[in-house]
């Protein structure tokens, strides 16, 4: 079914040059007030016109080391009150009611740190871009929603496609590997050879949970708790020789320190050379650690993506 896409903004098309660049007086910040409310009302109107009551979270992420928003991210990424602090329930494929979806749109408009696509498969989509640009796609004309959007002082301009259409992503989905029996057999073999490994569970972009596993019994206990559609990566085991591990830090550039505290909890800290002087204090209670190089240089021992319960791999992660 064909989809109609509208670009919803506060920017008057009359104030654009011949290249489409906006030259008018509006700034790129959310007013956290009536204009923001108009955006949310517009999205709600399009959803209602499409008879959509729930949306699916796709490709969710939170702020990483580098941010591109015009406003600084906040603690909790704008998800506080919507999901628990550990982000349970915020994952690819999770369905949320329109009320929660609108709060996610609000957080994205404010650059709070969260980003995701919101979709009802083949029927409806909401993509929030930079600088207060929102793209709504519907399988229906939604002429009344367009009128309501204009009445609230915003502009709903028809577009061929959203620039955030997942088909524009550079991910090579043919490289995806499902976390099926072959992956778990490979993990068992790695544990057997190495005595233990670290299993990274990236449940949303830029956020991971870490599990040290030394037996398949431990893996069996962890598997039911893994986030649906998570990216799984297997890394070498932690080293209890903390000083030797720290010696592996490069002279410059980003690295990730995966560390275990005395209670056994494993967390990660991304650092560069400017952080090195403070590391002895920051890592004072570290009992074991692993140094991972910058993202471009990382080579996990194994990697795979959790398929859905029906065995279909729907997540768009790539290694």
N, C-alpha and C positions, 0 to 999 in steps of 0.2 A: 504494500500500500504506500502510495506517495506521501511525503510529509512536507508540510508547509513550515517554513522557518521564518521567525521574526526576530529582528534585532531590537531589543528594548533598551532605550537609553533616555537620559535627560538632555541629550544633545540635539539641538534643532538642526535638521538636515540643511536648512537654509544657510547655516553658518559653516558649511564645509566647502573646501576648495575643490578644484576639478579632480584632484586625486582622492577625495573623500576624507581628507584630514580636517579635523574639527578646529576652527579658529575663533569660536565664540567665547563668551565670558564664563561658562560653567567650569568648575574645577573638577579634579578627578577623585575627590574624597567623598565618602558617604557622609551625609549630614546627620546620621543617626536619628533622624526625625521624619518630617512629613514626606520628603522625597524618597527616603528609604522605604517608608510605609507604602508609597505609591508603587515602587518596584514589587514589593511583596504582594500587594493587591493585584497587580497585573499578572504575576505568575499564578496566583490563586484563580484568577478569572479564566486564564487559558486552561488550567487543569480542570476547572469545573466544566468549561465548554467541551472538553474532551472526555468528560465523565470519568476522570481519574481520581481515585481516593487514596491511593498509596503509590509511592515511587520506590524504585530500587536504587540503592547506592552502588555506583560503579566506579572503579579505579580510585578508591579513596586514598588520601594522603594527609600528612600534617607537615608543618614547617620543618625544614632541615637546616643545614648550616647556612646555605645561601637562600635568601628571600628576595622576591621580586615585587612585592606589594608596595603600595605607596604609604600604607600605615604600618607601624610595627606590630608583629604578632603578639598575642597575649598568652599568659599561662593557661594551659588547658585547650589552646587552639580554637576557642569558641565553642567547644563541645560540652563544657560544664553545664550540668542540668539536663542535658540531652542523653548523655551516655555516662557510665561510671568512669572514674579516673583512669582505669586500666583500658578504657575504650572497648570493653566488651559490647558487642552488638553493632559496633561501627566497623563494618568490613564489606568487602566486595560481595554483592548479592543480597545484602540485608534489605528487607523491605521496611519502609517507615511510612506513617500516615502523612498526609499533606501538611499538617501542622508542624511536624518535625522537619519535613523537607523545607518548609519556608524558613525555619530557624537556621537551617544549614545555609540557605541562600543568604540570609542576613549576615551570618558569620563570614561568608565569602565576600560579600560586598564590603565588609569592614576590614578585610585582610587580617582576620583574627588568627589565621594559621591553618585552617582546615580548607581542603579542596576536594571535590568529588564531582562526578557527573551524576545526574538524577534522571532516571529513565523509567518508562513503562514500555516494555518491548514492543516495537513497531507501532506505537501509538503516541508517545509523548516523551519529550526530553527537555531538560533545563541545564544549560551550561553557563557558568559565570566566568567571565574573562576579566582582564585587567581594566582598571579605570572606569568601573561602573558600567560595563557592557554585559548584558544578559541576552542569551540566545534561547528562545523557546521554540520547540518543534512540535507540531501536532498533526495527526492524521486527518483532522477536520479543519474547515476554514476558520472557525473562531472569530467571525466578523464582529460579534458583540463584544468579545474580549478586547479586540483591537480598538473598538470605540471607547470602551471603558478606560483603556490605557491612555488614550489621547485626552479623555476628559480629566484624568488625574494629572495632566501636565507632562506626561512622558510621550515618547515617540516609539511606535511599533512599525519598523520598516521591514518589508519582505526581503528575504535573502535566499540565495540558491541553497546554501548550506551553512551550518555553523562552522566556524574555524576550529572548533573543539570537537568536531565529529571524530569519533575514534578511528575512522578510516584514514585520517590524516596522521595518526601516530606513526612514529618511526619504528615501533616494535615489530620485529619479525616473528609473527605468531607461529610460524612453522618450527621455530626453535623451542617452543614450549614442550616440556616433558611432564607427563602426569606422575604424581606420586602414587604409583601403583605397585603391584607386587615386586617388580624388578627393582624399583628404587629401594624398597624396604629390605630386600635381599642384599642389595649393595651396601646399605647402611649396616646390616648385620656383619657383613664381611669386613667392613672398615673397623668396626668395634672389635672384632676378633683379632685383627692384625695389630691394632694400635692400643688396645686395652681401654680406650675411651675416646670420644669425640665430642664436639660441641655442635648442637643442632640449633641453627638460627631459624626462628619463625617470624618472618617479616609479615605482620598482619595488616599493615597499611604502609604505603610508601613513607619512608623516613622514620619508621618505628618498628622495632623488633623486640621479640622476647627470646631469651637464650636458655638452652637446656643442656647441661652436661649429662651424657649418658654413657654408661659403662657396660650395660647388659640390655638384651632385648626385652627383659621384663620391665626395665625402666622405660624403654620406648613404648611398650604396650600400655603402660600407665599414663604416658603423656599423650598418646595419639588421640584419645577421645576429647582432650581439652584443647587441641590445636584449633586455631581460628579457621572457619571455612574459607576455602580458596587462598590460603596463605602461600607465600613463596617460602620454600624450605631450602636451606643451604647447610651443608655439612663442612665443618672446619676441624683442624687438628685440635687435640685436647689442650686444656689450659696447662700452663707450667707453674709449678710451685716455686721456681727460682725467679722471683720477681725482678731482681736486679739484672739477671741475664736477659729476661724478656724486655725490660726497658732499654737495654743496650741495642735492641733491634730497631728502635725508633730511627727514622731517617733524619738526616741533617735538616731537612726542610720539607714542607708539604703536609697535607692532611693524613692522619692515621686514626684508626679506631682502636681504643684499648678496651678489650673485653675482660672484665675483672670479676672475681668472686670474693664476697666479704665473709667474715667468720661464721655468719649464719647460713652460708651456702647460697645466698642470692647472687645471681649473675646479672650484671648490667653493663652498659657500654658507654664510653666517653670518647668523643671525637676531639682531637687535639692537633695543634701544629707547633712549630718550634717556639712560638711566643709563649706557649703554655708550659714548656718544659721546666722552668725554674719552680713552678708551683706544684709540680707533680708529686714530690715526696710528701707534701702535706695532704694533697688531695687523695693520694693512694695509700695513706698510712695504715689503713686497716685491711688492705688487699692481701688475700691469702694465695691467690693464683691468678694468672692472667695470660692473655693471648693478644699479640699485636697484629692487626690487620692493616695492610697498606691502603692507599687511596683506592676509591671505587674502581677506577680504570685499570688498576693493576691486580685486582683480587681474582683468585682462581680457587673456588671452593673444591673440596674433594668430590662433592656430588651436589646436584641441585634438581629440584622438581617443584611442581605446583600441585596443591591439593585439588583433585577433581570434586565435583558435586557427588552426593550420595548415589546418583544414578550412573556414575562413572564418566559423565561428560565433563570435559575440561572447558569451563566457560570464562575463567579469569583471564585477563589480558596480560598478565605478567610475562616477561621474558627474562632469562638468566642474565 
